[in-house]
Amino acid sequence: LGSHAAHIKAYTAILSFWHPTTYQAGAAYSLGDLTLEGDINYERWSDFELSVPRELRRLTPELDDALSYRLGLEYRLTSMKLWAGYQYTPTPLPEDMNGAHYLDADRHIFGIGLGTARTDRWHLLPKPLEISLGIQDKYLPKKTFRSAGTTYSLKGNVLCGFLSLRLPF
């Protein structure tokens, strides 16, 4: 292409999705057919190193440690289980991003689900088939970041669901 070629400075990074050192404690208490559960996590994001190209290390933000918690309950009916839960996870990203452009937000996660086990009428399966169905709403409240003279915000909802079929051996 000669003089018409584009000259683009590009960086390659191998991104790792490892989590930082996490300390966790949890407890559950059963009251007949109802079980209440809760746990708390302390994530050491301040000791975590993001995988970024060597040339961009100066733009890496200092991450904050995060304290998250989860609450859940399970109610057992004769042939079915009902689940509900809540989780709060704060973002480890600071408001001042030091020139970097990462996006994240605090997360409030609400979930409900149900599960049952069914025996097939022809007795072909060695054990009952377990069927689970759930839905989850991840609410991301508005988070504003400042980086390299630019201010930008993130907010929204992420709705997801699952269907699980499990055949124990």
Accessible surface in RSA format (square Angstrom, percent):
REM  Atomic radii and reference values for relative SASA: ProtOr
REM  Chains: A
REM  Algorithm: Lee & Richards
REM  Probe-radius: 1.40
REM  Slices: 20
REM RES _ NUM      All-atoms   Total-Side   Main-Chain    Non-polar    All polar
REM                ABS   REL    ABS   REL    ABS   REL    ABS   REL    ABS   REL
RES LEU A   1   177.67  98.9 119.35  85.4  58.32 146.6 132.20  92.8  45.47 122.4
RES GLY A   2    65.03  80.2   0.00   N/A  65.03  80.2  45.10 123.8  19.92  44.6
RES SER A   3   109.90  92.9  68.10  90.9  41.79  96.3  57.75 123.0  52.14  73.1
RES HIS A   4   161.09  88.0 132.29  92.0  28.80  73.7  90.50  93.3  70.59  82.1
RES ALA A   5    35.88  33.0  27.70  42.7   8.18  18.6  27.90  39.3   7.98  21.1
RES ALA A   6    83.00  76.3  48.48  74.8  34.52  78.5  57.53  81.0  25.47  67.5
RES HIS A   7   172.60  94.3 135.52  94.2  37.08  94.9 100.26 103.3  72.35  84.2
RES ILE A   8   143.14  81.5 110.78  82.5  32.37  78.0 114.72  82.6  28.42  77.1
RES LYS A   9   169.03  82.5 136.15  83.5  32.88  78.3  91.48  82.3  77.55  82.6
RES ALA A  10    84.56  77.7  52.26  80.6  32.30  73.5  57.14  80.5  27.42  72.6
RES TYR A  11    87.37  40.8  52.83  30.1  34.54  89.9  40.86  30.7  46.51  57.3
RES THR A  12   123.56  87.9  99.67 101.0  23.88  56.9  68.80  92.4  54.76  82.8
RES ALA A  13    42.19  38.8  13.66  21.1  28.53  64.9  17.93  25.3  24.25  64.2
RES ILE A  14   149.84  85.3 140.72 104.8   9.12  22.0 144.12 103.8   5.72  15.5
RES LEU A  15   110.11  61.3  90.16  64.5  19.95  50.1  90.16  63.3  19.95  53.7
RES SER A  16    47.61  40.2  27.79  37.1  19.82  45.6  23.56  50.2  24.05  33.7
RES PHE A  17   173.14  86.6 146.74  90.9  26.41  68.7 153.73  93.2  19.41  55.6
RES TRP A  18   195.10  78.3 189.01  91.5   6.09  14.3 166.75  88.9  28.34  46.0
RES HIS A  19   138.52  75.7 116.15  80.7  22.37  57.2  86.76  89.4  51.76  60.2
RES PRO A  20    11.84   8.6   0.82   0.7  11.02  40.1   5.50   4.5   6.34  39.4
RES THR A  21    83.28  59.2  67.81  68.7  15.47  36.9  39.64  53.2  43.64  66.0
RES THR A  22    59.07  42.0  31.19  31.6  27.88  66.5  26.30  35.3  32.77  49.5
RES TYR A  23   127.84  59.7 121.60  69.2   6.24  16.2  93.07  69.9  34.77  42.9
RES GLN A  24   122.94  68.7  83.84  61.3  39.10  93.1  21.14  45.0 101.80  77.2
RES ALA A  25    62.84  57.8  53.97  83.3   8.87  20.2  61.24  86.2   1.60   4.2
RES GLY A  26    57.76  71.2   0.00   N/A  57.76  71.2  18.61  51.1  39.15  87.7
RES ALA A  27    79.88  73.4  62.14  95.9  17.74  40.4  73.30 103.2   6.58  17.4
RES ALA A  28    70.63  64.9  35.52  54.8  35.11  79.9  37.81  53.3  32.81  86.9
RES TYR A  29   140.45  65.6 137.32  78.1   3.13   8.1  99.60  74.8  40.85  50.4
RES SER A  30    67.43  57.0  46.20  61.7  21.24  48.9  27.35  58.2  40.08  56.2
RES LEU A  31    92.49  51.5  76.07  54.4  16.43  41.3  83.13  58.4   9.37  25.2
RES GLY A  32    68.06  83.9   0.00   N/A  68.06  83.9  43.99 120.7  24.07  53.9
RES ASP A  33    80.29  56.2  75.16  74.8   5.13  12.1   5.57  13.1  74.73  74.5
RES LEU A  34    50.01  27.9  49.80  35.6   0.21   0.5  49.80  35.0   0.21   0.6
RES THR A  35    14.89  10.6  14.89  15.1   0.00   0.0  11.55  15.5   3.34   5.0
RES LEU A  36    74.66  41.6  72.53  51.9   2.13   5.4  72.79  51.1   1.87   5.0
RES GLU A  37    89.58  51.4  81.92  62.0   7.66  18.2  21.30  41.2  68.28  55.7
RES GLY A  38    22.05  27.2   0.00   N/A  22.05  27.2  15.72  43.1   6.33  14.2
RES ASP A  39    33.52  23.5  24.93  24.8   8.59  20.3  10.92  25.7  22.60  22.5
RES ILE A  40    79.28  45.1  78.66  58.6   0.62   1.5  78.66  56.6   0.62   1.7
RES ASN A  41     7.66   5.3   6.52   6.3   1.14   2.7   1.19   2.9   6.47   6.3
RES TYR A  42    82.64  38.6  81.35  46.3   1.29   3.3  59.77  44.9  22.87  28.2
RES GLU A  43    24.67  14.2  24.67  18.7   0.00   0.0   0.09   0.2  24.58  20.1
RES ARG A  44    73.69  30.9  73.28  37.4   0.41   1.0   3.67   5.0  70.01  42.4
RES TRP A  45    34.56  13.9  34.13  16.5   0.43   1.0  33.32  17.8   1.24   2.0
RES SER A  46    60.44  51.1  34.34  45.8  26.09  60.1  29.58  63.0  30.86  43.2
RES ASP A  47    96.55  67.6  67.55  67.2  29.00  68.6  32.24  75.9  64.32  64.1
RES PHE A  48    41.85  20.9  24.10  14.9  17.76  46.2  28.63  17.4  13.23  37.9
RES GLU A  49   144.54  83.0 126.30  95.5  18.25  43.4  50.10  96.9  94.45  77.1
RES LEU A  50    37.52  20.9  31.81  22.8   5.71  14.4  32.24  22.6   5.27  14.2
RES SER A  51    35.71  30.2  22.63  30.2  13.08  30.1  16.17  34.4  19.54  27.4
RES VAL A  52    18.70  12.3  10.02   9.1   8.68  20.9  11.00   9.6   7.70  20.9
RES PRO A  53    18.26  13.3  10.18   9.3   8.08  29.4  18.26  15.1   0.00   0.0
RES ARG A  54   195.09  81.9 179.34  91.4  15.75  37.5  63.46  86.7 131.63  79.8
RES GLU A  55    99.72  57.3  78.55  59.4  21.18  50.4  44.30  85.7  55.42  45.3
RES LEU A  56    51.54  28.7  50.48  36.1   1.06   2.7  50.48  35.5   1.06   2.9
RES ARG A  57   127.84  53.7 117.06  59.7  10.79  25.7  52.46  71.7  75.38  45.7
RES ARG A  58   176.60  74.1 151.07  77.0  25.53  60.8  78.14 106.8  98.46  59.7
RES LEU A  59    45.68  25.4  45.63  32.6   0.05   0.1  45.68  32.1   0.00   0.0
RES THR A  60    35.11  25.0  27.37  27.8   7.74  18.4  27.51  37.0   7.60  11.5
RES PRO A  61     5.09   3.7   0.00   0.0   5.09  18.5   0.29   0.2   4.80  29.8
RES GLU A  62   144.27  82.8 138.52 104.8   5.76  13.7  63.62 123.0  80.66  65.9
RES LEU A  63    15.13   8.4   5.37   3.8   9.76  24.5   5.37   3.8   9.76  26.3
RES ASP A  64    71.70  50.2  68.22  67.9   3.48   8.2  22.65  53.3  49.05  48.9
RES ASP A  65    51.55  36.1  26.48  26.4  25.07  59.3  12.44  29.3  39.11  39.0
RES ALA A  66     2.78   2.6   0.35   0.5   2.43   5.5   2.75   3.9   0.03   0.1
RES LEU A  67    96.26  53.6  87.33  62.5   8.93  22.5  87.33  61.3   8.93  24.0
RES SER A  68     1.17   1.0   1.15   1.5   0.01   0.0   0.11   0.2   1.05   1.5
RES TYR A  69    86.47  40.4  86.47  49.2   0.00   0.0  53.87  40.5  32.60  40.2
RES ARG A  70    76.31  32.0  75.94  38.7   0.37   0.9  34.34  46.9  41.97  25.4
RES LEU A  71   104.39  58.1  99.21  71.0   5.18  13.0 100.92  70.9   3.47   9.3
RES GLY A  72    22.50  27.7   0.00   N/A  22.50  27.7  16.56  45.4   5.94  13.3
RES LEU A  73    72.16  40.2  66.65  47.7   5.51  13.9  67.88  47.7   4.28  11.5
RES GLU A  74    34.89  20.0  34.88  26.4   0.01   0.0   5.44  10.5  29.45  24.0
RES TYR A  75    89.18  41.6  89.18  50.7   0.00   0.0  49.79  37.4  39.39  48.6
RES ARG A  76    64.50  27.1  61.76  31.5   2.74   6.5  35.76  48.9  28.75  17.4
RES LEU A  77    82.67  46.0  66.56  47.6  16.11  40.5  71.71  50.4  10.96  29.5
RES THR A  78   149.28 106.2 108.97 110.5  40.31  96.1  81.85 109.9  67.44 101.9
RES SER A  79    62.89  53.1  48.74  65.0  14.16  32.6  36.28  77.3  26.61  37.3
RES MET A  80    59.09  30.6  54.25  35.9   4.84  11.5  46.31  39.4  12.78  16.9
RES LYS A  81    92.42  45.1  92.42  56.7   0.00   0.0  39.99  36.0  52.43  55.9
RES LEU A  82    67.64  37.7  67.54  48.3   0.10   0.3  67.64  47.5   0.00   0.0
RES TRP A  83    77.29  31.0  71.86  34.8   5.44  12.8  67.60  36.0   9.69  15.7
RES ALA A  84    38.59  35.5  32.45  50.1   6.15  14.0  35.08  49.4   3.52   9.3
RES GLY A  85    30.89  38.1   0.00   N/A  30.89  38.1  22.45  61.6   8.45  18.9
RES TYR A  86    52.15  24.3  47.29  26.9   4.86  12.6  40.98  30.8  11.17  13.8
RES GLN A  87    40.34  22.6  40.28  29.4   0.06   0.1   5.92  12.6  34.42  26.1
RES TYR A  88    46.10  21.5  46.10  26.2   0.00   0.0  25.70  19.3  20.40  25.1
RES THR A  89    11.37   8.1  11.37  11.5   0.00   0.0  11.20  15.0   0.18   0.3
RES PRO A  90    23.90  17.4  23.22  21.2   0.68   2.5  23.22  19.2   0.68   4.2
RES THR A  91    13.06   9.3   1.94   2.0  11.13  26.5   1.94   2.6  11.13  16.8
RES PRO A  92    11.36   8.3  11.36  10.4   0.00   0.0  11.36   9.4   0.00   0.0
RES LEU A  93    14.52   8.1  11.92   8.5   2.60   6.5  11.92   8.4   2.60   7.0
RES PRO A  94    25.61  18.7  22.52  20.5   3.09  11.2  25.61  21.1   0.00   0.0
RES GLU A  95    90.50  52.0  86.06  65.1   4.43  10.6  18.49  35.8  72.00  58.8
RES ASP A  96    86.76  60.8  78.48  78.1   8.28  19.6  21.20  49.9  65.56  65.4
RES MET A  97     0.00   0.0   0.00   0.0   0.00   0.0   0.00   0.0   0.00   0.0
RES ASN A  98    82.17  56.7  69.65  67.3  12.52  30.1  24.14  58.1  58.03  56.1
RES GLY A  99    17.15  21.1   0.00   N/A  17.15  21.1   8.16  22.4   8.99  20.1
RES ALA A 100     8.53   7.8   4.34   6.7   4.18   9.5   8.53  12.0   0.00   0.0
RES HIS A 101   116.87  63.9  86.03  59.8  30.84  78.9  64.81  66.8  52.06  60.6
RES TYR A 102    67.06  31.3  64.34  36.6   2.72   7.1  59.80  44.9   7.26   8.9
RES LEU A 103   111.71  62.2  81.12  58.0  30.59  76.9  81.16  57.0  30.55  82.2
RES ASP A 104    36.99  25.9  33.09  32.9   3.90   9.2  11.93  28.1  25.07  25.0
RES ALA A 105     1.72   1.6   0.04   0.1   1.68   3.8   0.04   0.1   1.68   4.4
RES ASP A 106    37.14  26.0  36.61  36.4   0.53   1.2   1.38   3.3  35.76  35.7
RES ARG A 107    60.56  25.4  60.56  30.9   0.00   0.0  20.41  27.9  40.16  24.3
RES HIS A 108    46.59  25.5  46.59  32.4   0.00   0.0  28.01  28.9  18.58  21.6
RES ILE A 109    17.50  10.0  16.62  12.4   0.88   2.1  16.62  12.0   0.88   2.4
RES PHE A 110   101.45  50.8  99.18  61.4   2.27   5.9  99.40  60.3   2.05   5.9
RES GLY A 111    19.78  24.4   0.00   N/A  19.78  24.4  15.84  43.5   3.94   8.8
RES ILE A 112   113.91  64.8 106.85  79.6   7.06  17.0 109.72  79.0   4.20  11.4
RES GLY A 113    13.77  17.0   0.00   N/A  13.77  17.0   8.53  23.4   5.25  11.8
RES LEU A 114    67.09  37.4  67.09  48.0   0.00   0.0  67.09  47.1   0.00   0.0
RES GLY A 115     4.52   5.6   0.00   N/A   4.52   5.6   4.34  11.9   0.18   0.4
RES THR A 116    23.67  16.8  12.39  12.6  11.29  26.9  19.78  26.6   3.89   5.9
RES ALA A 117    52.14  47.9  34.28  52.9  17.87  40.6  34.28  48.3  17.87  47.3
RES ARG A 118   120.69  50.7 118.68  60.5   2.01   4.8  44.64  61.0  76.04  46.1
RES THR A 119    87.53  62.3  61.50  62.4  26.03  62.0  42.20  56.7  45.33  68.5
RES ASP A 120    29.01  20.3  18.71  18.6  10.30  24.4  26.29  61.9   2.72   2.7
RES ARG A 121   195.98  82.3 170.40  86.9  25.58  60.9  56.50  77.2 139.48  84.5
RES TRP A 122   178.82  71.8 157.93  76.4  20.89  49.0 136.33  72.7  42.49  68.9
RES HIS A 123   142.74  78.0 118.01  82.0  24.73  63.3  81.13  83.6  61.61  71.7
RES LEU A 124   143.76  80.1 113.61  81.3  30.15  75.8 116.67  81.9  27.09  72.9
RES LEU A 125    62.61  34.9  49.79  35.6  12.82  32.2  50.21  35.3  12.40  33.4
RES PRO A 126   105.39  76.8  64.08  58.4  41.31 150.2  77.51  64.0  27.89 173.3
RES LYS A 127    97.35  47.5  92.13  56.5   5.22  12.4  56.85  51.2  40.50  43.1
RES PRO A 128    55.89  40.7  55.26  50.4   0.63   2.3  55.62  45.9   0.27   1.7
RES LEU A 129    49.12  27.4  49.12  35.1   0.00   0.0  49.12  34.5   0.00   0.0
RES GLU A 130    58.07  33.3  57.10  43.2   0.97   2.3  16.18  31.3  41.88  34.2
RES ILE A 131    51.84  29.5  50.97  38.0   0.87   2.1  50.97  36.7   0.87   2.4
RES SER A 132    24.08  20.4  23.78  31.7   0.30   0.7   4.53   9.6  19.55  27.4
RES LEU A 133    93.12  51.9  92.39  66.1   0.73   1.8  92.39  64.9   0.73   2.0
RES GLY A 134     7.14   8.8   0.00   N/A   7.14   8.8   3.95  10.8   3.19   7.1
RES ILE A 135    83.18  47.3  78.95  58.8   4.24  10.2  79.84  57.5   3.35   9.1
RES GLN A 136    65.24  36.5  64.34  47.0   0.89   2.1   9.89  21.0  55.35  42.0
RES ASP A 137    43.24  30.3  42.08  41.9   1.17   2.8  18.38  43.3  24.87  24.8
RES LYS A 138    61.00  29.8  61.00  37.4   0.00   0.0   9.36   8.4  51.64  55.0
RES TYR A 139    93.58  43.7  93.58  53.2   0.00   0.0  58.79  44.2  34.78  42.9
RES LEU A 140    27.72  15.4  27.49  19.7   0.23   0.6  27.49  19.3   0.23   0.6
RES PRO A 141    33.84  24.7  32.48  29.6   1.35   4.9  33.21  27.4   0.62   3.9
RES LYS A 142   136.83  66.8 106.24  65.2  30.59  72.8  49.43  44.5  87.39  93.1
RES LYS A 143    36.44  17.8  34.73  21.3   1.71   4.1  15.34  13.8  21.10  22.5
RES THR A 144    48.34  34.4  43.74  44.3   4.61  11.0  31.63  42.5  16.71  25.3
RES PHE A 145     0.00   0.0   0.00   0.0   0.00   0.0   0.00   0.0   0.00   0.0
RES ARG A 146   114.25  48.0 114.16  58.2   0.09   0.2  48.96  66.9  65.29  39.6
RES SER A 147     2.76   2.3   0.00   0.0   2.76   6.4   2.01   4.3   0.75   1.1
RES ALA A 148    79.18  72.8  33.57  51.8  45.61 103.7  52.92  74.5  26.26  69.6
RES GLY A 149    91.33 112.6   0.00   N/A  91.33 112.6  45.85 125.8  45.48 101.9
RES THR A 150    69.16  49.2  64.61  65.5   4.55  10.9  42.02  56.4  27.14  41.0
RES THR A 151    88.49  62.9  61.55  62.4  26.93  64.2  40.44  54.3  48.05  72.6
RES TYR A 152    46.62  21.8  40.18  22.9   6.44  16.7  46.62  35.0   0.00   0.0
RES SER A 153    58.81  49.7  27.24  36.4  31.56  72.7  18.03  38.4  40.78  57.1
RES LEU A 154    47.73  26.6  44.05  31.5   3.69   9.3  47.73  33.5   0.00   0.0
RES LYS A 155   145.68  71.1 122.84  75.4  22.83  54.4  68.57  61.7  77.11  82.1
RES GLY A 156    27.40  33.8   0.00   N/A  27.40  33.8  26.31  72.2   1.09   2.4
RES ASN A 157    93.77  64.7  62.15  60.1  31.62  76.1  25.12  60.5  68.65  66.4
RES VAL A 158    70.23  46.2  67.05  60.7   3.18   7.7  70.23  61.0   0.00   0.0
RES LEU A 159   122.42  68.2  93.38  66.8  29.04  73.0  93.38  65.6  29.04  78.1
RES CYS A 160    49.79  37.7  41.20  46.0   8.59  20.2  35.92  91.0  13.87  15.0
RES GLY A 161    56.65  69.9   0.00   N/A  56.65  69.9  20.37  55.9  36.28  81.3
RES PHE A 162   106.91  53.5  95.34  59.0  11.58  30.1 104.41  63.3   2.51   7.2
RES LEU A 163   119.87  66.8  88.01  63.0  31.87  80.1  88.01  61.8  31.87  85.8
RES SER A 164    44.46  37.6  39.69  53.0   4.76  11.0  20.50  43.7  23.96  33.6
RES LEU A 165   116.30  64.8  83.68  59.9  32.62  82.0  83.90  58.9  32.41  87.2
RES ARG A 166   133.47  56.0 129.78  66.2   3.69   8.8  51.09  69.8  82.38  49.9
RES LEU A 167    63.76  35.5  49.41  35.3  14.35  36.1  49.41  34.7  14.35  38.6
RES PRO A 168    25.07  18.3  19.57  17.8   5.50  20.0  25.06  20.7   0.01   0.0
RES PHE A 169   204.23 102.2 160.37  99.3  43.86 114.1 177.35 107.5  26.89  76.9
END  Absolute sums over single chains surface
CHAIN  1 A    12292.5       9917.7       2374.8       7630.6       4661.9
END  Absolute sums over all chains
TOTAL         12292.5       9917.7       2374.8       7630.6       4661.9
